[in-house]
Amino acid sequence: MIPVAFDYQRATTVDEALKALSGDSKILAGGHSLLPAMKLRLNQPAKLIDITKITSLKGIKEEDGEIVIGAATTHAEIASNSLIKKHLPFFAEGASIIGDIQVRNHGTIGGSLAHADPAADWSALVLAADAVLEVQSSSAKRRIKASDFFTGLFSTTLSEDEIIIGVRIPIPPTGTKTNYQKFAQPASRFAIVGCAVMRKPGGKTNIAFTGVSDTPFRDSAAEAASSIDDAVNAAASNVSIMSDHYASEDYRKHLAKVYLRKALQAVS
Ligand code: FAD
C-alpha cells in the first residue's frame, strides 16, 4: 500500500500545470481516486502536479446563460452552492451523496470526470444536463460535449496533454425539474445504479445512467417513450450491462428500471 516514489509540484496557474504535464506525470486534484490507484501500484506516475491551489479552477459562476463549475471545485462546494441549488438541484443532490464527508471535501468534479469510473455519480449528472467540458492544452482550448466525452471503462476523449478546466451547463428554462436517484454500494457509496433525469417544460426528458454499463450513457430508448411505464420497459435495453459481485446483470437491469421509475415520478 505504498506508492512508487514520485516528484511533486504545486502549480498556481493552469499554464504552469500544463508546462509541467508530460507523458509520465499526472494531475493531482482531490487525490481520492489517483492516490488509492498509486498505492495499489496500478498507476505509477513519476510526478504529480497539484492543481488544487489554482484559483481559476475553483468556484461556480453564471456566465452567458450557463452555469460554469471550475474543474477543481469539490463535491461539497457544489452540494452547498446556491446557484446550483436554484438551477441544477440534482447536481446538489448527487454531490451530497458522493462517498463520505472526507471524499466530498477533497474530491473534485474535474477529477471524477477525468477518472471516468463507471460507477461515478457526476457522469450521469453531466450527461442528463447536456453539459460541455472545457479542456485546455498548452496549445489550445476546446469544448467536449459530455455525450462525446466518455468512451469506455476509465476512458475518455481527454488527451494526455490536456486538463479539464471547467464544466459548462446551459441554465435550464424556468419550470425544469431534475432528479437523481442512486442505489449505492453500501461501503463506498459508489453507484451500483445511478439515474439522473432532467425534464424541461414541454415534456422533453433527458435520462442518463451510471453504474449500469462500463460507460455512462443517455438512454435514448427510454427518452423516446411517452409514459413512465414505457420508459421503464425500454430502459437499459441497448447496452451491455455490467455484472459483478455486488449485482448480477439481471439485478442491475432491474435496479435501473426501479430507479428510473423513482426519478421520473419525482419530476412528473
Ligand atoms: P484525483 O484522484 O486527484 O484524480 C483522478 C484522476 O483524474 C487522475 O488520473 C488525475 O490525473 C485526473 N485529473 C484530476 N483532475 C483533473 C483535471 N482537472 N483535468 C484532467 N485530469 C484530471 N465517486 C463517486 O462518484 N461516488 C461515490 O459515491 C464515491 N465514493 C467514494 C468513496 C471513497 C472511499 C473514495 C476514496 C472515493 C469515492 N469516490 C466516489 C471517488 C471520488 O469522488 C473522487 O474524488 C473522484 O472520483 C476523483 O476526483 P479527485 O478530485 O479526487 O481526483
py3Dmol code that shows the C-alpha trace and the ligand (Angstrom):
import py3Dmol

protein = """\
ATOM      1  CA  MET A   1       0.000   0.000   0.000  1.00  0.00           C
ATOM      2  CA  ILE A   2       2.976   2.330  -0.516  1.00  0.00           C
ATOM      3  CA  PRO A   3       3.232   4.068  -3.887  1.00  0.00           C
ATOM      4  CA  VAL A   4       6.372   4.105  -6.002  1.00  0.00           C
ATOM      5  CA  ALA A   5       8.430   7.258  -5.273  1.00  0.00           C
ATOM      6  CA  PHE A   6       7.304  10.328  -7.218  1.00  0.00           C
ATOM      7  CA  ASP A   7       8.082  14.024  -7.571  1.00  0.00           C
ATOM      8  CA  TYR A   8       5.545  16.658  -6.579  1.00  0.00           C
ATOM      9  CA  GLN A   9       4.891  20.126  -7.953  1.00  0.00           C
ATOM     10  CA  ARG A  10       2.231  22.542  -6.791  1.00  0.00           C
ATOM     11  CA  ALA A  11       1.052  24.682  -9.714  1.00  0.00           C
ATOM     12  CA  THR A  12      -0.500  28.095  -9.154  1.00  0.00           C
ATOM     13  CA  THR A  13      -1.722  28.686 -12.716  1.00  0.00           C
ATOM     14  CA  VAL A  14      -3.149  26.487 -15.470  1.00  0.00           C
ATOM     15  CA  ASP A  15      -0.209  27.433 -17.734  1.00  0.00           C
ATOM     16  CA  GLU A  16       2.261  26.301 -15.082  1.00  0.00           C
ATOM     17  CA  ALA A  17       0.414  22.987 -14.681  1.00  0.00           C
ATOM     18  CA  LEU A  18       0.292  22.451 -18.455  1.00  0.00           C
ATOM     19  CA  LYS A  19       4.007  23.190 -18.788  1.00  0.00           C
ATOM     20  CA  ALA A  20       4.783  20.539 -16.173  1.00  0.00           C
ATOM     21  CA  LEU A  21       2.423  17.968 -17.701  1.00  0.00           C
ATOM     22  CA  SER A  22       4.249  15.274 -19.682  1.00  0.00           C
ATOM     23  CA  GLY A  23       3.818  11.592 -20.516  1.00  0.00           C
ATOM     24  CA  ASP A  24       4.917  10.318 -17.101  1.00  0.00           C
ATOM     25  CA  SER A  25       3.275  12.986 -14.922  1.00  0.00           C
ATOM     26  CA  LYS A  26      -0.282  13.161 -13.611  1.00  0.00           C
ATOM     27  CA  ILE A  27      -2.591  15.912 -12.452  1.00  0.00           C
ATOM     28  CA  LEU A  28      -3.425  15.662  -8.744  1.00  0.00           C
ATOM     29  CA  ALA A  29      -6.786  17.121  -7.704  1.00  0.00           C
ATOM     30  CA  GLY A  30      -8.587  15.662  -4.675  1.00  0.00           C
ATOM     31  CA  GLY A  31      -6.416  12.553  -4.824  1.00  0.00           C
ATOM     32  CA  HIS A  32      -9.310  10.319  -3.830  1.00  0.00           C
ATOM     33  CA  SER A  33      -9.071   8.168  -6.947  1.00  0.00           C
ATOM     34  CA  LEU A  34      -5.456   8.734  -8.010  1.00  0.00           C
ATOM     35  CA  LEU A  35      -3.751   8.063  -4.659  1.00  0.00           C
ATOM     36  CA  PRO A  36      -5.554   4.741  -4.000  1.00  0.00           C
ATOM     37  CA  ALA A  37      -4.571   3.647  -7.537  1.00  0.00           C
ATOM     38  CA  MET A  38      -0.958   4.659  -6.846  1.00  0.00           C
ATOM     39  CA  LYS A  39      -0.945   2.818  -3.518  1.00  0.00           C
ATOM     40  CA  LEU A  40      -2.122  -0.303  -5.341  1.00  0.00           C
ATOM     41  CA  ARG A  41       0.609   0.438  -7.933  1.00  0.00           C
ATOM     42  CA  LEU A  42      -1.985   0.422 -10.695  1.00  0.00           C
ATOM     43  CA  ASN A  43      -0.680   3.870 -11.527  1.00  0.00           C
ATOM     44  CA  GLN A  44       2.972   4.873 -11.166  1.00  0.00           C
ATOM     45  CA  PRO A  45       3.449   8.462 -12.317  1.00  0.00           C
ATOM     46  CA  ALA A  46       6.939   9.923 -11.951  1.00  0.00           C
ATOM     47  CA  LYS A  47       5.476  13.294 -10.957  1.00  0.00           C
ATOM     48  CA  LEU A  48       2.240  14.708  -9.547  1.00  0.00           C
ATOM     49  CA  ILE A  49       1.142  18.227 -10.474  1.00  0.00           C
ATOM     50  CA  ASP A  50      -1.150  19.546  -7.769  1.00  0.00           C
ATOM     51  CA  ILE A  51      -3.874  21.840  -9.206  1.00  0.00           C
ATOM     52  CA  THR A  52      -5.811  22.437  -6.002  1.00  0.00           C
ATOM     53  CA  LYS A  53      -4.296  25.907  -5.432  1.00  0.00           C
ATOM     54  CA  ILE A  54      -5.146  27.210  -8.906  1.00  0.00           C
ATOM     55  CA  THR A  55      -7.850  29.723  -8.067  1.00  0.00           C
ATOM     56  CA  SER A  56      -9.160  29.977 -11.657  1.00  0.00           C
ATOM     57  CA  LEU A  57     -10.136  26.289 -11.476  1.00  0.00           C
ATOM     58  CA  LYS A  58     -12.264  26.735  -8.376  1.00  0.00           C
ATOM     59  CA  GLY A  59     -15.764  28.038  -7.843  1.00  0.00           C
ATOM     60  CA  ILE A  60     -19.141  28.297  -9.524  1.00  0.00           C
ATOM     61  CA  LYS A  61     -20.450  31.223 -11.553  1.00  0.00           C
ATOM     62  CA  GLU A  62     -23.162  32.218 -14.008  1.00  0.00           C
ATOM     63  CA  GLU A  63     -21.829  33.314 -17.410  1.00  0.00           C
ATOM     64  CA  ASP A  64     -23.535  33.783 -20.806  1.00  0.00           C
ATOM     65  CA  GLY A  65     -26.632  31.813 -19.817  1.00  0.00           C
ATOM     66  CA  GLU A  66     -24.583  28.955 -18.418  1.00  0.00           C
ATOM     67  CA  ILE A  67     -23.514  27.706 -15.013  1.00  0.00           C
ATOM     68  CA  VAL A  68     -19.742  27.270 -15.063  1.00  0.00           C
ATOM     69  CA  ILE A  69     -18.172  24.966 -12.472  1.00  0.00           C
ATOM     70  CA  GLY A  70     -14.385  25.111 -12.105  1.00  0.00           C
ATOM     71  CA  ALA A  71     -12.790  21.692 -12.503  1.00  0.00           C
ATOM     72  CA  ALA A  72     -11.142  21.789  -9.070  1.00  0.00           C
ATOM     73  CA  THR A  73     -14.396  22.616  -7.268  1.00  0.00           C
ATOM     74  CA  THR A  74     -15.134  19.991  -4.640  1.00  0.00           C
ATOM     75  CA  HIS A  75     -18.249  17.868  -4.404  1.00  0.00           C
ATOM     76  CA  ALA A  76     -19.056  19.567  -1.058  1.00  0.00           C
ATOM     77  CA  GLU A  77     -18.791  23.060  -2.571  1.00  0.00           C
ATOM     78  CA  ILE A  78     -21.174  22.068  -5.365  1.00  0.00           C
ATOM     79  CA  ALA A  79     -23.624  20.439  -2.939  1.00  0.00           C
ATOM     80  CA  SER A  80     -23.975  23.650  -0.927  1.00  0.00           C
ATOM     81  CA  ASN A  81     -23.853  26.258  -3.704  1.00  0.00           C
ATOM     82  CA  SER A  82     -26.906  28.495  -4.095  1.00  0.00           C
ATOM     83  CA  LEU A  83     -26.692  28.816  -7.921  1.00  0.00           C
ATOM     84  CA  ILE A  84     -26.546  25.030  -8.210  1.00  0.00           C
ATOM     85  CA  LYS A  85     -29.460  24.572  -5.810  1.00  0.00           C
ATOM     86  CA  LYS A  86     -31.504  27.087  -7.814  1.00  0.00           C
ATOM     87  CA  HIS A  87     -30.769  25.929 -11.380  1.00  0.00           C
ATOM     88  CA  LEU A  88     -29.458  22.370 -11.133  1.00  0.00           C
ATOM     89  CA  PRO A  89     -30.842  20.901  -7.904  1.00  0.00           C
ATOM     90  CA  PHE A  90     -29.966  17.350  -8.957  1.00  0.00           C
ATOM     91  CA  PHE A  91     -26.276  18.341  -9.029  1.00  0.00           C
ATOM     92  CA  ALA A  92     -26.604  19.337  -5.367  1.00  0.00           C
ATOM     93  CA  GLU A  93     -28.475  16.111  -4.546  1.00  0.00           C
ATOM     94  CA  GLY A  94     -25.930  13.970  -6.386  1.00  0.00           C
ATOM     95  CA  ALA A  95     -22.885  15.736  -4.947  1.00  0.00           C
ATOM     96  CA  SER A  96     -24.248  15.469  -1.403  1.00  0.00           C
ATOM     97  CA  ILE A  97     -24.350  11.657  -1.574  1.00  0.00           C
ATOM     98  CA  ILE A  98     -20.906  11.030  -3.082  1.00  0.00           C
ATOM     99  CA  GLY A  99     -18.823   8.850  -0.767  1.00  0.00           C
ATOM    100  CA  ASP A 100     -18.408  10.270   2.715  1.00  0.00           C
ATOM    101  CA  ILE A 101     -17.638  13.726   4.057  1.00  0.00           C
ATOM    102  CA  GLN A 102     -13.857  13.376   3.544  1.00  0.00           C
ATOM    103  CA  VAL A 103     -14.367  12.360  -0.087  1.00  0.00           C
ATOM    104  CA  ARG A 104     -16.805  15.228  -0.666  1.00  0.00           C
ATOM    105  CA  ASN A 105     -14.466  17.773   0.936  1.00  0.00           C
ATOM    106  CA  HIS A 106     -11.489  16.819  -1.260  1.00  0.00           C
ATOM    107  CA  GLY A 107     -12.821  15.097  -4.383  1.00  0.00           C
ATOM    108  CA  THR A 108     -13.457  17.363  -7.366  1.00  0.00           C
ATOM    109  CA  ILE A 109     -15.830  17.312 -10.305  1.00  0.00           C
ATOM    110  CA  GLY A 110     -12.931  17.535 -12.781  1.00  0.00           C
ATOM    111  CA  GLY A 111     -11.088  14.654 -11.122  1.00  0.00           C
ATOM    112  CA  SER A 112     -14.174  12.498 -11.136  1.00  0.00           C
ATOM    113  CA  LEU A 113     -14.898  13.175 -14.827  1.00  0.00           C
ATOM    114  CA  ALA A 114     -11.271  12.618 -15.898  1.00  0.00           C
ATOM    115  CA  HIS A 115     -11.081   9.383 -13.922  1.00  0.00           C
ATOM    116  CA  ALA A 116     -14.304   8.092 -15.575  1.00  0.00           C
ATOM    117  CA  ASP A 117     -15.071   5.423 -13.037  1.00  0.00           C
ATOM    118  CA  PRO A 118     -18.080   3.525 -14.457  1.00  0.00           C
ATOM    119  CA  ALA A 119     -19.882   3.932 -11.109  1.00  0.00           C
ATOM    120  CA  ALA A 120     -19.188   7.652 -10.596  1.00  0.00           C
ATOM    121  CA  ASP A 121     -22.133   9.964  -9.981  1.00  0.00           C
ATOM    122  CA  TRP A 122     -21.012  13.009 -11.999  1.00  0.00           C
ATOM    123  CA  SER A 123     -21.070  11.182 -15.323  1.00  0.00           C
ATOM    124  CA  ALA A 124     -24.846  10.620 -15.276  1.00  0.00           C
ATOM    125  CA  LEU A 125     -25.480  14.135 -13.995  1.00  0.00           C
ATOM    126  CA  VAL A 126     -23.422  15.923 -16.659  1.00  0.00           C
ATOM    127  CA  LEU A 127     -24.949  13.749 -19.394  1.00  0.00           C
ATOM    128  CA  ALA A 128     -28.509  14.492 -18.298  1.00  0.00           C
ATOM    129  CA  ALA A 129     -27.749  18.216 -18.033  1.00  0.00           C
ATOM    130  CA  ASP A 130     -26.302  18.479 -21.584  1.00  0.00           C
ATOM    131  CA  ALA A 131     -23.051  19.734 -20.062  1.00  0.00           C
ATOM    132  CA  VAL A 132     -19.944  20.626 -22.010  1.00  0.00           C
ATOM    133  CA  LEU A 133     -16.429  20.114 -20.648  1.00  0.00           C
ATOM    134  CA  GLU A 134     -13.919  22.865 -21.253  1.00  0.00           C
ATOM    135  CA  VAL A 135     -10.391  21.497 -21.629  1.00  0.00           C
ATOM    136  CA  GLN A 136      -7.032  23.116 -22.272  1.00  0.00           C
ATOM    137  CA  SER A 137      -3.632  22.007 -23.557  1.00  0.00           C
ATOM    138  CA  SER A 138      -0.520  24.172 -23.892  1.00  0.00           C
ATOM    139  CA  SER A 139      -1.525  24.966 -27.472  1.00  0.00           C
ATOM    140  CA  ALA A 140      -5.342  25.195 -27.470  1.00  0.00           C
ATOM    141  CA  LYS A 141      -8.645  25.185 -25.618  1.00  0.00           C
ATOM    142  CA  ARG A 142     -11.549  23.053 -26.759  1.00  0.00           C
ATOM    143  CA  ARG A 143     -15.017  22.089 -25.609  1.00  0.00           C
ATOM    144  CA  ILE A 144     -16.247  18.496 -25.479  1.00  0.00           C
ATOM    145  CA  LYS A 145     -19.914  17.607 -25.102  1.00  0.00           C
ATOM    146  CA  ALA A 146     -20.452  15.275 -22.154  1.00  0.00           C
ATOM    147  CA  SER A 147     -22.124  12.914 -24.636  1.00  0.00           C
ATOM    148  CA  ASP A 148     -18.821  12.699 -26.581  1.00  0.00           C
ATOM    149  CA  PHE A 149     -16.532  12.525 -23.545  1.00  0.00           C
ATOM    150  CA  PHE A 150     -16.912   9.027 -22.061  1.00  0.00           C
ATOM    151  CA  THR A 151     -15.566   6.261 -24.292  1.00  0.00           C
ATOM    152  CA  GLY A 152     -15.393   3.232 -22.002  1.00  0.00           C
ATOM    153  CA  LEU A 153     -14.189   1.860 -18.707  1.00  0.00           C
ATOM    154  CA  PHE A 154     -11.995   4.583 -17.140  1.00  0.00           C
ATOM    155  CA  SER A 155     -11.502   6.113 -20.579  1.00  0.00           C
ATOM    156  CA  THR A 156     -12.434   9.418 -22.152  1.00  0.00           C
ATOM    157  CA  THR A 157     -11.580  11.596 -25.139  1.00  0.00           C
ATOM    158  CA  LEU A 158      -9.300  13.757 -22.963  1.00  0.00           C
ATOM    159  CA  SER A 159      -5.718  13.742 -24.287  1.00  0.00           C
ATOM    160  CA  GLU A 160      -2.713  13.212 -22.027  1.00  0.00           C
ATOM    161  CA  ASP A 161      -1.607  16.808 -22.545  1.00  0.00           C
ATOM    162  CA  GLU A 162      -4.996  18.306 -21.614  1.00  0.00           C
ATOM    163  CA  ILE A 163      -6.502  19.497 -18.334  1.00  0.00           C
ATOM    164  CA  ILE A 164     -10.223  19.827 -17.706  1.00  0.00           C
ATOM    165  CA  ILE A 165     -10.653  23.430 -16.657  1.00  0.00           C
ATOM    166  CA  GLY A 166     -14.404  23.629 -16.233  1.00  0.00           C
ATOM    167  CA  VAL A 167     -17.846  22.204 -16.791  1.00  0.00           C
ATOM    168  CA  ARG A 168     -20.433  24.407 -18.523  1.00  0.00           C
ATOM    169  CA  ILE A 169     -24.130  23.694 -18.206  1.00  0.00           C
ATOM    170  CA  PRO A 170     -26.829  25.657 -20.067  1.00  0.00           C
ATOM    171  CA  ILE A 171     -29.173  27.166 -17.468  1.00  0.00           C
ATOM    172  CA  PRO A 172     -32.379  25.133 -17.837  1.00  0.00           C
ATOM    173  CA  PRO A 173     -35.604  27.017 -18.634  1.00  0.00           C
ATOM    174  CA  THR A 174     -37.908  28.001 -15.764  1.00  0.00           C
ATOM    175  CA  GLY A 175     -40.125  25.082 -14.827  1.00  0.00           C
ATOM    176  CA  THR A 176     -37.451  22.446 -15.477  1.00  0.00           C
ATOM    177  CA  LYS A 177     -37.456  19.620 -12.934  1.00  0.00           C
ATOM    178  CA  THR A 178     -34.474  17.422 -12.134  1.00  0.00           C
ATOM    179  CA  ASN A 179     -33.849  14.372 -10.002  1.00  0.00           C
ATOM    180  CA  TYR A 180     -31.019  11.959  -9.172  1.00  0.00           C
ATOM    181  CA  GLN A 181     -31.614   8.500  -7.740  1.00  0.00           C
ATOM    182  CA  LYS A 182     -28.861   6.155  -6.650  1.00  0.00           C
ATOM    183  CA  PHE A 183     -28.692   2.609  -5.379  1.00  0.00           C
ATOM    184  CA  ALA A 184     -25.363   2.932  -3.594  1.00  0.00           C
ATOM    185  CA  GLN A 185     -22.720   0.359  -2.835  1.00  0.00           C
ATOM    186  CA  PRO A 186     -23.093   0.244   0.958  1.00  0.00           C
ATOM    187  CA  ALA A 187     -19.418   0.802   1.845  1.00  0.00           C
ATOM    188  CA  SER A 188     -18.054   3.218  -0.789  1.00  0.00           C
ATOM    189  CA  ARG A 189     -21.408   4.796  -1.794  1.00  0.00           C
ATOM    190  CA  PHE A 190     -20.411   4.490  -5.480  1.00  0.00           C
ATOM    191  CA  ALA A 191     -23.456   3.910  -7.713  1.00  0.00           C
ATOM    192  CA  ILE A 192     -24.427   0.322  -8.387  1.00  0.00           C
ATOM    193  CA  VAL A 193     -27.100   2.151 -10.356  1.00  0.00           C
ATOM    194  CA  GLY A 194     -27.414   5.924 -10.645  1.00  0.00           C
ATOM    195  CA  CYS A 195     -30.135   7.600 -12.707  1.00  0.00           C
ATOM    196  CA  ALA A 196     -30.245  11.334 -13.495  1.00  0.00           C
ATOM    197  CA  VAL A 197     -33.249  12.930 -15.159  1.00  0.00           C
ATOM    198  CA  MET A 198     -33.951  16.454 -16.353  1.00  0.00           C
ATOM    199  CA  ARG A 199     -37.489  17.258 -17.517  1.00  0.00           C
ATOM    200  CA  LYS A 200     -37.893  20.507 -19.385  1.00  0.00           C
ATOM    201  CA  PRO A 201     -41.242  22.281 -19.773  1.00  0.00           C
ATOM    202  CA  GLY A 202     -42.976  20.830 -22.831  1.00  0.00           C
ATOM    203  CA  GLY A 203     -42.215  17.301 -21.771  1.00  0.00           C
ATOM    204  CA  LYS A 204     -38.747  16.502 -23.163  1.00  0.00           C
ATOM    205  CA  THR A 205     -36.921  14.409 -20.567  1.00  0.00           C
ATOM    206  CA  ASN A 206     -33.194  13.673 -20.553  1.00  0.00           C
ATOM    207  CA  ILE A 207     -32.348  10.335 -18.925  1.00  0.00           C
ATOM    208  CA  ALA A 208     -28.798   9.201 -18.086  1.00  0.00           C
ATOM    209  CA  PHE A 209     -27.434   6.218 -16.216  1.00  0.00           C
ATOM    210  CA  THR A 210     -24.192   5.446 -14.427  1.00  0.00           C
ATOM    211  CA  GLY A 211     -23.137   2.159 -12.833  1.00  0.00           C
ATOM    212  CA  VAL A 212     -25.206   0.096 -15.264  1.00  0.00           C
ATOM    213  CA  SER A 213     -22.730  -0.366 -18.103  1.00  0.00           C
ATOM    214  CA  ASP A 214     -18.964   0.143 -18.355  1.00  0.00           C
ATOM    215  CA  THR A 215     -19.681   3.537 -19.941  1.00  0.00           C
ATOM    216  CA  PRO A 216     -22.254   6.015 -18.605  1.00  0.00           C
ATOM    217  CA  PHE A 217     -24.959   6.690 -21.175  1.00  0.00           C
ATOM    218  CA  ARG A 218     -28.016   8.688 -22.209  1.00  0.00           C
ATOM    219  CA  ASP A 219     -30.870   6.227 -22.607  1.00  0.00           C
ATOM    220  CA  SER A 220     -32.403   7.261 -25.930  1.00  0.00           C
ATOM    221  CA  ALA A 221     -34.952   4.428 -25.949  1.00  0.00           C
ATOM    222  CA  ALA A 222     -36.305   5.437 -22.540  1.00  0.00           C
ATOM    223  CA  GLU A 223     -36.225   9.121 -23.542  1.00  0.00           C
ATOM    224  CA  ALA A 224     -38.375   8.380 -26.620  1.00  0.00           C
ATOM    225  CA  ALA A 225     -41.119   6.694 -24.570  1.00  0.00           C
ATOM    226  CA  SER A 226     -44.394   8.511 -23.996  1.00  0.00           C
ATOM    227  CA  SER A 227     -45.219   7.262 -20.495  1.00  0.00           C
ATOM    228  CA  ILE A 228     -43.340   6.326 -17.344  1.00  0.00           C
ATOM    229  CA  ASP A 229     -44.269   2.659 -17.833  1.00  0.00           C
ATOM    230  CA  ASP A 230     -42.994   2.663 -21.418  1.00  0.00           C
ATOM    231  CA  ALA A 231     -39.771   4.416 -20.389  1.00  0.00           C
ATOM    232  CA  VAL A 232     -39.192   1.872 -17.629  1.00  0.00           C
ATOM    233  CA  ASN A 233     -39.859  -1.012 -20.039  1.00  0.00           C
ATOM    234  CA  ALA A 234     -37.423   0.429 -22.580  1.00  0.00           C
ATOM    235  CA  ALA A 235     -34.692   1.328 -20.081  1.00  0.00           C
ATOM    236  CA  ALA A 236     -31.200  -0.167 -20.337  1.00  0.00           C
ATOM    237  CA  SER A 237     -32.160  -2.242 -23.358  1.00  0.00           C
ATOM    238  CA  ASN A 238     -29.460  -1.134 -25.811  1.00  0.00           C
ATOM    239  CA  VAL A 239     -26.376  -1.515 -23.617  1.00  0.00           C
ATOM    240  CA  SER A 240     -24.182  -4.272 -22.319  1.00  0.00           C
ATOM    241  CA  ILE A 241     -24.934  -4.455 -18.587  1.00  0.00           C
ATOM    242  CA  MET A 242     -22.175  -4.942 -16.023  1.00  0.00           C
ATOM    243  CA  SER A 243     -22.193  -7.868 -13.649  1.00  0.00           C
ATOM    244  CA  ASP A 244     -20.016  -8.124 -10.546  1.00  0.00           C
ATOM    245  CA  HIS A 245     -20.177  -9.424  -7.007  1.00  0.00           C
ATOM    246  CA  TYR A 246     -22.398  -6.510  -5.958  1.00  0.00           C
ATOM    247  CA  ALA A 247     -25.096  -7.029  -8.601  1.00  0.00           C
ATOM    248  CA  SER A 248     -25.681  -9.543 -11.382  1.00  0.00           C
ATOM    249  CA  GLU A 249     -26.649  -8.379 -14.864  1.00  0.00           C
ATOM    250  CA  ASP A 250     -30.339  -9.188 -14.272  1.00  0.00           C
ATOM    251  CA  TYR A 251     -30.426  -7.493 -10.878  1.00  0.00           C
ATOM    252  CA  ARG A 252     -28.662  -4.371 -12.216  1.00  0.00           C
ATOM    253  CA  LYS A 253     -31.120  -4.112 -15.090  1.00  0.00           C
ATOM    254  CA  HIS A 254     -33.993  -4.482 -12.623  1.00  0.00           C
ATOM    255  CA  LEU A 255     -32.472  -1.752 -10.425  1.00  0.00           C
ATOM    256  CA  ALA A 256     -32.047   0.545 -13.426  1.00  0.00           C
ATOM    257  CA  LYS A 257     -35.776   0.264 -14.089  1.00  0.00           C
ATOM    258  CA  VAL A 258     -36.758   0.728 -10.439  1.00  0.00           C
ATOM    259  CA  TYR A 259     -34.539   3.806 -10.047  1.00  0.00           C
ATOM    260  CA  LEU A 260     -35.648   5.290 -13.356  1.00  0.00           C
ATOM    261  CA  ARG A 261     -39.277   4.986 -12.222  1.00  0.00           C
ATOM    262  CA  LYS A 262     -38.457   6.772  -8.959  1.00  0.00           C
ATOM    263  CA  ALA A 263     -36.649   9.557 -10.829  1.00  0.00           C
ATOM    264  CA  LEU A 264     -39.418  10.012 -13.404  1.00  0.00           C
ATOM    265  CA  GLN A 265     -42.106  10.048 -10.726  1.00  0.00           C
ATOM    266  CA  ALA A 266     -40.140  12.733  -8.887  1.00  0.00           C
ATOM    267  CA  VAL A 267     -40.130  15.060 -11.923  1.00  0.00           C
ATOM    268  CA  SER A 268     -43.667  14.362 -13.176  1.00  0.00           C
TER     269      SER A 268
END
"""
ligand_1 = """\
53
FAD
P -7.853 12.656 -8.314
O -7.911 11.403 -7.558
O -6.867 13.685 -7.871
O -7.563 12.362 -9.867
C -8.265 11.340 -10.543
C -7.768 11.277 -11.995
O -8.182 12.429 -12.715
C -6.235 11.252 -12.120
O -5.892 10.497 -13.264
C -5.879 12.720 -12.346
O -4.650 12.860 -13.029
C -7.050 13.186 -13.185
N -7.437 14.584 -13.002
C -7.839 15.189 -11.858
N -8.246 16.435 -12.106
C -8.085 16.624 -13.439
C -8.328 17.732 -14.314
N -8.844 18.880 -13.867
N -8.034 17.578 -15.629
C -7.537 16.415 -16.094
N -7.284 15.335 -15.318
C -7.557 15.457 -14.013
N -17.183 8.952 -6.512
C -18.491 8.978 -6.836
O -18.827 9.468 -7.919
N -19.443 8.494 -5.993
C -19.144 7.940 -4.780
O -20.049 7.561 -4.046
C -17.766 7.861 -4.430
N -17.387 7.310 -3.259
C -16.055 7.262 -2.944
C -15.671 6.682 -1.741
C -14.341 6.609 -1.401
C -13.961 5.942 -0.092
C -13.348 7.146 -2.257
C -11.897 7.109 -1.886
C -13.711 7.743 -3.454
C -15.071 7.808 -3.808
N -15.480 8.390 -4.996
C -16.804 8.409 -5.334
C -14.499 8.987 -5.914
C -14.304 10.453 -5.548
O -15.446 11.188 -5.925
C -13.068 11.041 -6.231
O -12.798 12.210 -5.568
C -13.179 11.352 -7.685
O -13.569 10.255 -8.453
C -11.845 11.805 -8.266
O -11.698 13.144 -8.004
P -10.388 13.721 -7.354
O -10.529 15.186 -7.380
O -10.147 13.061 -6.069
O -9.289 13.312 -8.473
"""
view = py3Dmol.view(width=600, height=400)
view.addModel(protein, "pdb")
view.setStyle({"model": 0}, {"cartoon": {"style": "trace"}})
view.addModel(ligand_1, "xyz")
view.setStyle({"model": 1}, {"stick": {}})
view.zoomTo()
view.show()
